[in-house]
Amino acid sequence: MDQPEASLAIQVLPQSVAGDEVLRIVDKVIAYIKSTGLKTFVGPFETTIEGDFDKLMEIARECQLICIREGAASLLTYMKMAYNPNSGVWSIEKKTAKHA
C-alpha cells in the first residue's frame, strides 16, 4: 500500500508539573515517537505519526506511560486519528507539502 493505513495526531499535556518541566517531559515523548522509525511531523501543538493502526495504538499508550514515569502525576491527551485499512489515508506529505 502506497498510503499509510492510519495517521495519528497526539498532544500530551503533563499535569502537576510546571514551566520547563512540562517541556522536558513532552520532549521525552517526542524523542520516543521519533525513535519508532515511523514518519512523523512535529508541530507546535501536536505530533503526527503515520503507519499501521496497531502500532500507532501501542505508541499512544507508551506516550502516556512516559509522562507518568517522567514525573507527571496525571496528564491530558488529545488525539485525532484517520484510519482506513482498505485504501489508506492521506500522508503527512500530501497534506503539508504545498505549505512548505
N, C-alpha and C positions, 0 to 999 in steps of 0.2 A: 504494500500500500504506500503510495507516494505521500499521502497526508497522514498526520498523526491521528490516532484513534480518539484521543482526548486532549483537552487543554485545560489547565487548572491555574487560576489566579488566586494567590493566597497572601493574606496580610495577617501577621501575628502582632498582637499588642500586649506585651507582658504587663501584668498588674503588680502593684505593691513594690515597684521599683521606680526610680526617678532619674530624670536627666540622661546623662551619658550611659548609665547602666542599661536603660532601655535600648539604646543604640548598640551597645556591646552584645546584648542578647540577640537582637534582630540580626546583627552581623554574623553571629554564630549560625543562626538558622539559614541565612543566605549562603554562607560557606558550605553548609551541609547540602543544600539544594544543588549548588554548582558541582559538588563532589559526585553527584549521582551520574554525571555524564550526559544527562538529558539536555535538550535545547531549552535554554532559559532566557528570560528578559527581565532585568531588574529595573523597576520603575520607582518613583518616589513614594508610592503608597502601597505597592504590592509587587510580588514577583510572579511571573507567569512561567509555567513549565508545560511542555508538551510531551506526550508519549502514551504508553499503554495505561489503560484505566486502572488496573490493579496496582501497578507500580506507583501511579500518582496518589492513590489512596494510602499506600504504605508511606510515601513521602509526607503526605499531610499529617498522618499520625505521628511520625517521627518529629516533625516540626513542633508539635505540641509538647512532646516529651523533652526536647532540647530546652525549651523555655523553662520548664519546671526544674530540670537538672541544673540549669544555669542560675537559678535563684528566684525566679518569679513564683509567687505564691499561687497565682492563677493567671489566666490570660483570656483575652478575647481574640477570636479568629474569624476572619471574614474570607469566605471562599466563593468563587464563581467557577463553574465548570461547564464546558461544552463537551459532549460525548456523542459519538456516532460510530458504533462498531462496524457498520456496513460500508460506509464510504468515506469515513474520516471527517475531520474538522479543518477549518482554515488554519493554516500555520501562522506562527508568530510573524514570519517574514511576509506572508501575503497581507496580513493586517497592518503592518507597520512600515514596510519598505518605502512606500510612497511619501511618508512623512519624515524620512531621514534627511 
